[in-house]
Amino acid sequence: ELCFVHLAICSLPDIFVEAEQQTKRSSLPFPRRPAHTLFPSVVVPLFTTPMFRRRGSSQQQQDQEHHEQQPEAKAAVGLLSLQLNELRVALGPLSGRNLIYCTDACLKRYLEARNWNVDKAKKMLEETLIWRSTYKPEEIRWQEVAVEGETGKLFRANFRDRFGRSILIMKPGLQNTTSMDTQIRHLVYMMENAILNLPDGQEEMVWLIDFTGLSFSINVPIKTARDTVTILQNHYPQRLAVAILYSPPRIFEAFWKIVKYFLDPKTFQKVKFVYPKNKESLELIKSFFDVDNLPTEFGGKATMKYDHEDFSKLMAQDDVKAAKFWGFDEKMASAATTGNHVAGAAVAPEPESVA
C-alpha cells in the first residue's frame, strides 16, 4: 500500500509521537509537569539499578550515590502515580472492555502523548474508547482481511528485536488490492496483533519497512491517507519504538533531513534509513536485530520466507487468544478460526459506552 509510504515518511512522526510535537509549553501547574523535567537526574535511575561497579569507584561511594538518588526517584514515581490516579478519576467508572483497555501502562502512554496534561490525555483517551466501541478493532478476524496478506505485504515477524519488541514487516511494493477500507482494517488488525504479542512490560513495537519493488504509479486517495493517519495518531499513541526504512528511494532521506528541523529530536530519531550496500547502515540494523533471526533480505542470516498458509494458521490461533483476552465467547472465536466466521457484534458483546 502506498499509504505506508505516506505513513513512513510524511506522517509517521505525527502518527505515533504526535504528542512530542504538541503541548510543549504546558501551562498546567505542578504536579502535572513531566517527571523527567522535575527530576532530571533520575531519568535512568528511576527504572534501572546499577548492575556493574564503575571502575575506580568504591562500593561505598556507589552506595552513597544510589542512596542520594533515592529521594528524587521515589518522588518521581510518586508524581507518576498521582498523575495516573488523577487521570483514572477523571475518566470515571469503567467496565467491560474499556476497563481491560485502560491499564496503568495505557494511561501512561496517553499522558505522554499529551505532554502529561491530564485534561488533554483524558480527552484523547475518551475519543479512543468511543472509536474502539464503533470500529471494534479487537473484533476484526483474520479471515476478514486475509486477502490483504496473500502477498506478505504486511505481517508480524516470527522473531523480536533485541529488546523483545514485536516487529511488523511491511513491503509496500507487494500491494495486491484496491479496497482502501480493507487495507486500513488489515493494518489495524496487524497493529492489534502486534500489541497482543508484546511481552509483559513492553508497550512499543518496531516497523521494518522494505521498499524493494516499490512503484509510485498508484495514488492513495487523500481521505484514505488522512483516515489512516488519524487512526494511528489518535488511537495508538506511543506505540512505535523505531521504524527501519530499508532500501528507500534516496529522495526520502533527503526530504527527511529537511523535515527534521520542524520535528522534536525524539521523533526524528525514531526513523532509521538502511541501505543494502552501505556497511554503516547495515551495522545500524544489526544493532536492533540479532543477525541469526534477521532475514537475509535485510542483511541477516535467517532464511525466512513468508508463507501465507502458515501465517493464516498462526493468526487463527491469535484470534482465539484475542477472544480470551477481551472476554469474547470462546466458542464463537473458535468458530471464526474454522471457517464459520460471524462478523461484527455477533462475535462479541457490545462494548460498554464511555463512562
C-alpha positions in Angstrom: 0.0 0.0 0.0 1.4 3.4 -0.9 -0.3 4.7 2.2 2.6 3.0 4.0 5.0 5.3 2.2 3.0 8.4 3.4 3.0 7.0 6.9 6.6 6.1 7.0 7.9 9.3 5.5 5.4 12.2 5.9 3.0 11.0 8.5 5.0 8.6 10.7 6.1 11.2 13.2 2.5 12.5 13.5 1.1 9.0 13.8 2.9 7.6 16.9 4.7 10.5 18.5 2.5 13.5 17.6 2.5 14.3 21.3 6.2 15.0 21.2 5.4 18.0 18.9 2.4 19.3 20.7 1.7 20.9 24.0 5.4 21.6 24.6 4.5 24.7 26.6 2.1 23.4 29.2 0.5 26.0 31.4 -0.6 23.5 34.0 0.9 23.7 37.4 2.6 21.1 39.5 2.1 18.1 39.7 1.2 17.8 36.0 4.6 18.5 34.7 6.6 15.6 33.3 8.6 13.7 35.9 11.8 14.0 33.9 11.6 17.8 33.9 11.2 17.9 37.7 13.9 15.3 38.4 16.4 15.2 35.5 18.9 13.2 37.4 16.5 10.3 37.7 15.9 9.6 34.1 17.9 6.4 34.2 18.0 5.5 38.0 14.2 5.7 38.1 13.8 2.5 36.1 17.2 0.8 36.5 19.7 -0.1 39.1 23.5 -0.4 38.5 24.5 -3.9 37.5 28.2 -3.3 37.4 30.6 -1.5 39.6 32.2 1.5 37.9 36.0 1.3 37.6 37.8 3.5 40.1 34.7 3.8 42.3 34.4 2.1 45.6 31.3 0.2 46.6 30.8 2.6 49.5 30.8 5.6 47.1 28.3 3.9 44.8 26.0 3.0 47.7 26.1 6.6 48.8 25.3 8.0 45.4 22.5 5.5 45.0 21.1 6.5 48.4 21.3 10.2 47.4 19.2 9.4 44.2 16.5 7.5 46.1 14.5 10.5 47.4 14.2 12.0 43.9 13.5 8.6 42.4 10.7 8.0 44.9 9.3 11.5 44.3 9.2 10.9 40.5 7.5 7.6 41.0 5.0 9.3 43.4 4.3 12.0 40.8 3.6 9.5 38.1 1.3 7.7 40.4 -0.5 10.9 41.2 -1.0 11.7 37.5 -2.2 8.2 36.8 -4.7 8.4 39.6 -5.9 11.8 38.6 -6.5 10.6 35.0 -8.3 7.5 36.2 -10.6 9.5 38.5 -11.2 12.0 35.6 -12.3 9.1 33.3 -14.8 7.9 35.9 -16.0 4.3 36.4 -15.1 1.9 33.6 -16.3 -1.6 32.8 -16.1 -4.3 30.2 -13.5 -3.9 27.5 -12.9 -0.2 28.5 -11.6 -1.5 31.9 -9.4 -4.1 30.2 -8.0 -1.4 27.8 -7.3 1.3 30.4 -4.4 -0.3 32.3 -1.8 2.0 34.0 0.5 1.4 31.1 -2.2 2.6 28.7 -2.9 5.7 30.8 0.8 6.5 30.9 1.0 6.3 27.1 -1.8 8.8 26.7 -0.3 11.1 29.4 3.0 11.0 27.5 1.1 11.7 24.2 -0.3 14.8 25.7 2.8 16.0 27.5 1.5 14.9 30.9 -1.6 17.2 30.6 -4.3 15.2 32.3 -7.2 17.0 30.8 -5.9 16.6 27.3 -4.9 13.0 27.9 -8.5 12.3 29.2 -10.0 13.8 26.1 -7.7 11.8 23.8 -8.4 8.6 25.7 -12.1 9.1 25.7 -12.1 9.6 21.9 -10.2 6.4 21.6 -12.7 4.5 23.7 -15.5 5.9 21.5 -13.6 4.9 18.3 -13.0 1.4 19.7 -16.7 0.9 20.5 -17.6 1.7 16.9 -14.7 0.4 14.8 -14.3 -2.6 17.1 -10.6 -3.3 16.2 -10.5 -6.2 18.6 -13.3 -7.9 16.7 -11.6 -7.9 13.4 -10.8 -11.6 12.4 -8.1 -12.8 10.1 -10.5 -14.3 7.6 -11.9 -10.8 7.1 -8.6 -9.3 6.0 -6.7 -12.5 4.9 -6.8 -11.5 1.2 -4.7 -8.4 2.1 -2.0 -10.6 3.4 -1.7 -13.0 0.5 1.5 -11.4 -0.9 3.1 -10.8 2.5 3.0 -7.0 2.2 2.3 -6.7 5.9 2.8 -9.3 8.6 4.2 -9.9 12.1 7.6 -11.3 12.1 8.3 -14.6 13.8 11.1 -13.0 15.8 11.5 -10.0 18.0 14.2 -7.3 18.2 16.9 -7.2 20.8 14.6 -5.5 23.3 11.8 -8.1 22.9 9.5 -5.9 20.9 7.1 -7.2 18.2 8.0 -6.5 14.7 5.7 -5.6 11.8 7.3 -6.2 8.4 5.9 -4.0 5.6 6.6 -4.4 1.9 4.6 -1.7 0.1 6.0 -3.0 -3.2 3.8 -6.1 -2.9 0.5 -4.3 -3.0 -2.3 -6.6 -4.2 -5.6 -5.0 -3.5 -7.6 -1.8 -4.2 -10.1 -1.7 -1.3 -8.8 1.1 0.8 -11.2 0.4 3.7 -10.0 -3.2 3.8 -6.4 -2.1 3.7 -6.9 0.1 6.7 -8.7 -2.7 8.6 -5.8 -5.0 7.7 -3.3 -2.5 9.2 -5.4 -2.1 12.3 -5.7 -5.8 12.7 -1.9 -6.2 12.5 -1.4 -3.4 14.9 -3.7 -5.1 17.4 -2.0 -8.4 16.8 1.5 -6.9 17.4 0.3 -5.4 20.6 -1.3 -8.7 21.7 2.0 -10.4 21.3 4.1 -7.9 23.2 5.8 -9.3 26.3 4.8 -8.1 29.7 6.2 -4.6 30.5 6.7 -3.7 26.8 4.4 -1.2 25.1 6.2 -0.4 21.8 6.7 -2.2 18.5 9.1 -2.0 15.6 8.3 -1.3 12.0 10.6 -2.8 9.4 9.7 -1.4 6.0 11.2 -2.8 2.8 10.9 -0.5 -0.2 12.2 -3.1 -2.7 10.0 -3.1 -5.8 8.0 -0.1 -4.8 6.2 1.7 -7.6 4.8 5.2 -7.5 2.2 4.5 -10.2 -0.6 4.1 -7.7 -2.0 7.1 -5.9 -3.7 6.8 -2.5 -6.8 8.9 -2.0 -6.2 11.8 0.4 -9.1 10.7 2.5 -7.7 7.2 2.9 -4.3 8.6 3.9 -5.9 11.0 6.3 -8.1 8.3 7.9 -5.1 6.0 8.4 -3.0 8.7 9.9 -5.9 9.8 12.2 -6.4 6.2 13.5 -2.8 5.6 14.2 -2.0 9.0 15.5 -5.0 9.4 17.8 -5.7 5.8 18.9 -2.2 4.2 19.1 0.0 6.8 20.8 3.5 5.9 21.9 3.4 2.5 20.2 6.3 3.0 17.8 9.8 2.4 19.1 11.6 2.7 15.8 10.8 2.5 12.1 13.6 0.9 9.9 13.3 2.1 6.3 15.1 -0.5 4.3 16.3 0.5 0.8 14.1 3.5 0.4 14.4 5.9 -2.5 17.2 8.4 -1.8 14.8 11.3 -2.1 13.1 10.1 1.1 16.1 10.6 3.2 16.8 14.0 1.7 13.3 15.1 2.4 13.6 13.7 6.0 16.7 15.7 6.6 14.8 18.9 5.7 11.8 17.9 7.8 13.9 17.2 10.9 14.2 21.0 11.6 10.5 21.0 12.3 10.4 17.9 14.5 11.2 17.0 18.0 14.6 15.2 18.2 12.9 12.2 19.7 10.6 12.0 16.7 13.4 12.3 14.2 15.4 9.5 15.9 12.6 7.0 15.6 13.1 6.7 11.8 16.3 5.0 10.5 17.4 4.7 6.9 19.2 1.5 5.9 20.8 0.8 2.5 21.8 -2.7 1.4 25.2 -1.7 0.1 26.1 0.7 2.9 28.2 -1.0 5.6 27.4 1.6 8.2 23.7 1.4 7.8 23.8 -2.4 7.8 25.6 -2.2 11.2 22.8 0.0 12.4 20.1 -2.6 11.6 22.2 -5.2 13.3 22.1 -3.1 16.5 18.4 -3.6 16.6 18.2 -7.2 15.5 20.0 -10.5 16.1 21.5 -11.4 12.7 20.7 -15.0 13.2 17.0 -14.1 13.4 17.0 -11.3 10.8 16.1 -12.5 7.2 18.8 -12.5 4.6 16.9 -9.9 2.6 17.6 -7.4 5.4 21.2 -8.3 5.8 20.7 -11.1 8.3 21.3 -14.9 8.2 17.8 -16.3 8.6 16.2 -17.8 5.5 12.7 -16.8 6.5 10.1 -16.7 3.7 6.5 -15.5 4.1 4.1 -18.4 3.8 0.5 -17.2 3.7 -1.0 -20.6 4.7 1.3 -20.9 7.7 0.7 -17.3 8.7 -3.0 -17.8 8.4 -2.9 -20.7 10.9 -0.9 -18.5 13.3 -3.4 -15.7 13.0 -6.2 -18.1 13.6 -4.6 -19.1 16.9 -4.1 -15.5 17.8 -7.7 -14.8 17.1 -8.6 -17.3 19.8 -6.0 -15.7 22.1 -7.5 -12.2 21.4 -11.0 -13.5 22.2 -9.8 -14.8 25.6 -8.1 -11.6 26.3 -11.1 -9.4 25.5 -13.6 -11.8 27.1 -15.3 -12.9 23.9 -17.3 -16.1 23.8 -14.6 -18.7 23.2 -16.8 -20.9 21.0 -17.6 -18.0 18.7 -13.9 -17.2 18.5 -13.0 -20.8 17.7 -15.7 -20.9 15.0 -14.1 -17.9 13.3 -10.8 -19.9 13.0 -12.5 -22.9 11.4 -14.3 -21.0 8.7 -17.6 -20.3 10.4 -16.8 -16.6 10.9 -19.5 -14.4 12.2 -18.6 -10.7 11.8 -19.4 -7.7 13.8 -21.4 -7.6 17.0 -22.2 -11.3 16.9 -18.6 -12.1 17.6 -18.6 -10.4 21.0 -21.0 -8.4 23.2 -21.4 -4.7 22.6 -18.6 -2.8 24.3 -19.5 -0.6 27.3 -20.0 3.0 26.4 -17.5 5.6 27.7 -18.1 6.4 31.3 
